[in-house]
Amino acid sequence: MLVRDVRLDLAVALVLGLAFAAVVSSLVDNLVMPLVAAIIGEPDFRGLTFTVNEAVFRYGAFITDLIIFVATAAAVYFLAVRPVQAILAR
């Protein structure tokens, strides 16, 4: 019986994690990146590239994905980890 409960918990966690990732991705795309565009002047860095011997390096896509990752990690930390730690501390 315990194995079924663990599997169900993992399945629910996976679905919620995917939904949460979609929400954070939307937050970054629709709120954070326009703020970056207001400050820097470019809303999306995916077009930034450089070429060495006909090899194209798309460092702009990496920067954009890094911003999304940092925003996701911060959201998980402040919306999931910190509240659970505060509850467990009580």
Solvent accessible surface area in square Angstrom, and as a share of the most:
residue,aa,sasa,rsa
1,M,178,0.80
2,L,134,0.67
3,V,90,0.52
4,R,177,0.64
5,D,68,0.35
6,V,74,0.42
7,R,163,0.59
8,L,113,0.56
9,D,94,0.49
10,L,117,0.58
11,A,51,0.39
12,V,75,0.43
13,A,59,0.46
14,L,116,0.58
15,V,97,0.56
16,L,115,0.57
17,G,39,0.37
18,L,116,0.58
19,A,53,0.41
20,F,60,0.25
21,A,46,0.35
22,A,63,0.49
23,V,98,0.56
24,V,4,0.03
25,S,37,0.24
26,S,53,0.34
27,L,78,0.39
28,V,0,0.00
29,D,74,0.38
30,N,96,0.49
31,L,105,0.52
32,V,47,0.27
33,M,9,0.04
34,P,64,0.40
35,L,116,0.58
36,V,28,0.16
37,A,20,0.15
38,A,85,0.66
39,I,148,0.75
40,I,115,0.58
41,G,60,0.57
42,E,63,0.28
43,P,77,0.48
44,D,62,0.32
45,F,16,0.07
46,R,105,0.38
47,G,66,0.64
48,L,54,0.27
49,T,61,0.36
50,F,100,0.42
51,T,84,0.49
52,V,77,0.44
53,N,144,0.74
54,E,164,0.73
55,A,48,0.37
56,V,69,0.40
57,F,95,0.40
58,R,152,0.55
59,Y,89,0.34
60,G,0,0.00
61,A,26,0.20
62,F,132,0.55
63,I,60,0.30
64,T,5,0.03
65,D,71,0.37
66,L,80,0.40
67,I,44,0.22
68,I,35,0.18
69,F,134,0.56
70,V,86,0.50
71,A,23,0.18
72,T,34,0.20
73,A,47,0.36
74,A,42,0.33
75,A,16,0.13
76,V,59,0.34
77,Y,93,0.36
78,F,116,0.48
79,L,123,0.61
80,A,47,0.37
81,V,56,0.32
82,R,120,0.44
83,P,56,0.35
84,V,80,0.46
85,Q,100,0.44
86,A,52,0.40
87,I,118,0.60
88,L,139,0.69
89,A,89,0.69
90,R,239,0.87
